[in-house]
Amino acid sequence: MSGAKEKKKIGLTTQIFIALIVGAILGIVLHVAASDVEFVQNVLINGVFYVIGQGFIRLMQMLVVPLVFCSLICGATAIGDSKTLGKVGIKIIGFYILTTMMAVAVALGIGLLIRPGIGLDMSQVQQVETGIEGGQSVSFAETILNIIPKNPIGALANGEMLQVIVFALIVGIILAKLQDKTQLVTNFFQQGNDIMMEMTMMVMRLAPIGVFCLLCPVIAANGPAIIGSLAMVLLAAYICYVVHAVVVYSLTVRTLGGLSPLKFFKGMLPAIMFAFSSASSVGTLPINLECTEKLGAKREIASFVLPLGATINMDGTAIYQGICAIFIASCYGIHLTLSQMLTIVLTATLASIGTAGVPGAGMVMLAMVLTSVGLPVDG
């Protein structure tokens, strides 16, 4: 009887999907009512929904650093000797860089076909203060040096994820090397990882409520026409996302993982839905870990690969930057040469590696991509 009851429970994916639909519908209703009723605007849209939605995001952010830190240490320790870890690390980093470069190439190809921005003329638009200057872009050498933490405690406190990853990997390698001598410390991090995973599951039960409260105010404030203003850019971006997922990821899953792409996407749907609603790869990490383990991934490998990927494998960000570069070039009537497009591929790949896995971080890194090919940053 208990097994039958368990099967009747609505899955998290379904709950999140329902929350998205209901949130959008209620957002449209509130958009109509907000212009006439001050209570709706001040109390619901800017009050209750905002507090609950942002509260959920903060709960997710609360989990990120300790979860990544503990899971990477446990993953590195579980893999064992540094040679094995090094081989896995080199392979996965190489794979991440390759898929990111392919993502930018897909974005540029589809962007050139669709040509978002054609018909708009921004050449006469006065430069506005954006807070981001082209000269502030970080060089390749500085990007590499910034990976090494000067103060590991400061990196943990400030959420500098690349630095946290490097420090965690070093700690994990040393714990694996010393083994019995540091068993107490190893157990501490393993128990810490268990605590963080349990805390994650508690927070994830609130995901449908969080998604509902995040989406509803956006629709309520902007109305159903929110997508209209940049429809072509969004269309180009989403075509790229679908092509990259269906072609690149499906082939990878089939050839390297021996898994049916349909089974893979079905198993990963909860993580996909949450990533779509939260726009945060690092925030999606907890549910990502759960989905991959259910699909058969070894926990020690997943605990190493996924936190690393959530920080340096920003294919979505790379696609976004490629599409935006084409869009801005079209708006300013600038024709991109082959060498410029190759520069965009390399720069966007580097920029995506250095982008934090949180909502909106890609906008800052876009300045680096635009500057690299001489496009106006104010675009």
N, C-alpha and C positions, 0 to 999 in steps of 0.2 A: 504493500500500500504506500509506504513511504517513497519507494522508487517511482511509483506512478505519479505521486504528488510533485516530485522533483522535476519530472518531465513537463509538467504543466506550467512551470514557472516561465515567465517571459524573460528571454535572454537580454543581456546588457545591450547588444547591438540593436535589438528591436526597441528597447526602451529609449536609447539615444535617438534612433530614427523617428520614433513617435514624438519625442521632445522637440526635435528639429521642426517637424511639420506643425505641431501645435503652437510652438513658439513663433513660427512665421505667420500663421493664421491670426493669432492673438495680436502680433505686432502690427499687422495691417489694420485690425479693428481699432487698436489703440491710436494708431496714426491718424485715423479719421476722427476719433473722439478727443484726442489731445488738443486740437486747435480750439475746441469749445469748452473743455473742462480742464481747469487748472490743476485740479486734484490728480487727474490721470498723469499729467506731465511731471508734476513735482514729486508726488508720492510714489506712484508706481514706476514710471519709466526712469526717473532720475534718483529714486529712493530705494524701494524694496528690491526691484529687479537688479539694479546696479550693485547694491550691497551684496546680495546673494551671489550674483555672477562673479564679481571681483573677489569675493570671499572664497569661492571655489578655486579660482585661478591661484590665489595665494596659498591655499592648501596644497595645490599641485606644485607650486614653486617651493614650498616648504620641504617637499619630499626629494626634490631633484638632487641637490648636492650630496646629502648623506646617502641617498640610494645609489647614485653613480659611484661615489667613493667606495662604499662597502662592497658593491657588486663587482667592481673592477678588481679590487684587492682579492676577493674570493675567487673570481674567475682566473686571475693570473696565478694564484696559489694552487688552484685545482688543476690547471693545465700542467703544472710541474716545473721541469727544468727550463732554464732560460733559452736553450736552443729551440725547444719545441715552441715556446711562447714567441720567440723571434720569428720562426717560420710562419706561424699562424698570423702574427702581426704584420709581417711584410706582405703576405698574400692578401690579407683583408684590406690593408691600406691601399695596395696597388689596385685591387678590385674597386674600392670606393672611388679612387681618383678616376679610373677608367669610366665608370658609370656616370660620374659627374660631368666629365668631358663629353660623353655621348649625350647627356641631357642638354647641355648648352648647344651642341651641334643640332639636335632635334629642334630646339627653340629657334635657332637662327634660320634653319631650313623652312619651318612652318611659318615663322614670322615674315620671311621674304615672300612666301606664297600669298599670305593673307594681307600683308602690308597694313597693319593697324597704324593709324595716324595719317594715312593718305587723305588729303582734303582739308586737314587742319594746318594752319600756318602760325607757328609760334615764333617765327624769326623776328617779329617786331615787339614781342612781349618783353617788357622791362625786367631786368634781373631783380629778383626779390631776395630778401635775407632769409636763407634757409637754415642757417646754423651749421651747414656742412660745406666746407670749402675743399676744392679739388686738391690744394696743396697739403691737406691734412691726411691724404691717403697714406697707408702704411706700406713701406717697401717690403720686398720679399725677405730680405735679410732680417728686418725688424720683426716680421711675422714669425719667422723661425725662432728668433731669440725670445719673443714673447711667449712661446710655448713653455719655456723653462721657468719655473716659479722661483722668484727671488725670496719670497716668503710664503711657504705652503699654507700656513695658517691664514694669512691674508687672502690667498687665492680661494680657500674654502669659504671664508667670510664674505668675499665679494662675488662669489659664484663665477670665477674665471675658469670655465669648464676645461679648456685645453690644458691649463696648468694643473688643475685637479686630476685630470686623466694621467698626465705624466707622473705626478707624485704618487698616485695610487698604483700605477704599474710598477714603479720602482719598489714601493713597499711590498707589493705582491710577489715580485721576483725574489726579493730578499727573504721573505717568509717561506717561500717554496724552497729556497736554497738551504736555509737553516733548519727547516722541518721541526724535529722534536725539541730543539733548543727554544723555539718560539711558539710552541703549541698553545700556550696560554693566550698570546696575542692573536694567533690565528683563530682560536675559538671565539675570542672577543669580537672580531670582525665578522665571523660567520653568524654569530648570534645577533650582531648588529644588523646584518643583511636580512636575517629572518624577521627581525622586528620591523625593519623598513618595508619589507614585502607585505607583512600583515597590516601595517599602517596604510600602505598603498591600497590594499583591497578594501579597507574601511572607507577611504576617501573615494574610491572608484564607485562605490555604491551610490554616491551623491552625484555621479556624472550626469544622469539625465536631467536632474534639477538644475545643475550648473549650466548645462548646454542650453536649456530652455531660457534661463534668466540672462544668458549672454546674448543669445540671438534676438530675443523679443525686443529689447530696447533699441537695437540697431535698426530693425525693420520699422519700429514705432517712430523713431526719430527721422528716418529718411524715406519711409514709404516703400511700396513695392517697386518703385522706379529706381531704387538704389543701384541696380546693376546697369541701368540704361546708359549712364554717362560715359562709362568706359567699356561698353559691351564688346567691342571688337578686341580690345586688349585682353579682357577676360576670356573671350571665346578662343583666341589664339593660345593663351596660357593653358586653358583646360584641355584643348585638343592636344597640346604637347604633353600634359600630364598623363592623359589617357594613352597616347601613343607610346610614351616612355614606359608606362606600367605594363601595357599589353604586349609590347614587342620586347623591350630590353629585359624587364623583370620576368616575364613569362618564359622567355628563352633561357634565362639564367636558372630559374627554378627547375625547369625541365632538364637541362643539360648538366648542371652542376649539382642540383639537389635531388634529381630523380623523382620529383614530386609533380603531380598534376597541377597546372596553373589554376584551374577552377577550384581544386581543393585548397590550394594556397590562399587565394583571394577570399574564399569563404571563411577559412580559418582566421585570416587577418582582418576581417571586416570590422570587428569591434575597434581595433586600433586605427583603421582607416577612417571610420566614422568619427572617432574622437579627435584624430589629427585634423580632420576637416573642420570641425567645430571650434577647436581650440587654437588652431594655427601654430602649434608648438610641438616640434619633434621631441624635445627633451621632456616636455610635459606628458607626452604620449608614451614615454619609456616604460612606465610600470605595466600598463595594459599590453604593450608590445611584448614585454618579457613573458607575460602570461600566455599570449596567443602563440608565440613561437614554441614554447614548451609543450603546449597542447598539440602542436603539429609534429612534435617528435624531436625538436632540437635539444641537444644536451645542455643542461643548465650551466655547466662551467664554461661552455663555449658561448652560449647566449649572454651570460653575465659579462663576458669580455667584449664580444663583438658589438652588441647593441648599444651600450653606453658610448663606445667609441664612434659608432656610426651616427648616433643621435647628435653628435657634436661636429664631426668632420664630413659626413656624407649628406650634404644638403642639396640633393638633386632638384627638389622643388624650388629652392632659392636660386639655384643656378639657372633653371628654366625661366623663372621670373625676371632675372637680370638680363638674360638674352633677349627676351620679348620686349622688355622695357628699352633696351638699347636700340632695337629696330624701330620701336614706336617713336622714341625721341628723335632718332635720326630722320624718320619720315616727317615728323612735325616741323623740323628745322630745314627740311629739304636737303639733307646731307646724304650723299651716296657712300655707303661703306665699301671699301675695297676688300679683297680677299685677305690681305695681310692684317687689316683692321679686325676682320671677323675672327681670324686665328688668334689675334691678341685678346679679343673678347672671350674666346673659349678658355684660354690659359688664365686670364685675369679673373673671370667669373668662377673658374674652378678653385683658384686660390682664395678668392673672396668668400666662397661658400664654405671652405674649410675653416676660415677664421670667423664665420658668422655664428653668433650664439643661437642656440635652438629655442628661441623664445619669440613670441609674436612681434613683428615690426623690425627685427634686427636687420633683415635684408635690405631695408631702405637705406641704412647707413652705408652698407657695403656697396650699394649700387653706385655711390659717388666715386668709389675707387675704379669701378668698371668704366664708367663714363669718361673719367679723366684719362684713362689709359689709351683711349682712341680719340681724344680731343672733342668729345661731345659736351655740350653745355651742361654743367652740373645742375643749374637752376631748372633744367627740363624735368 
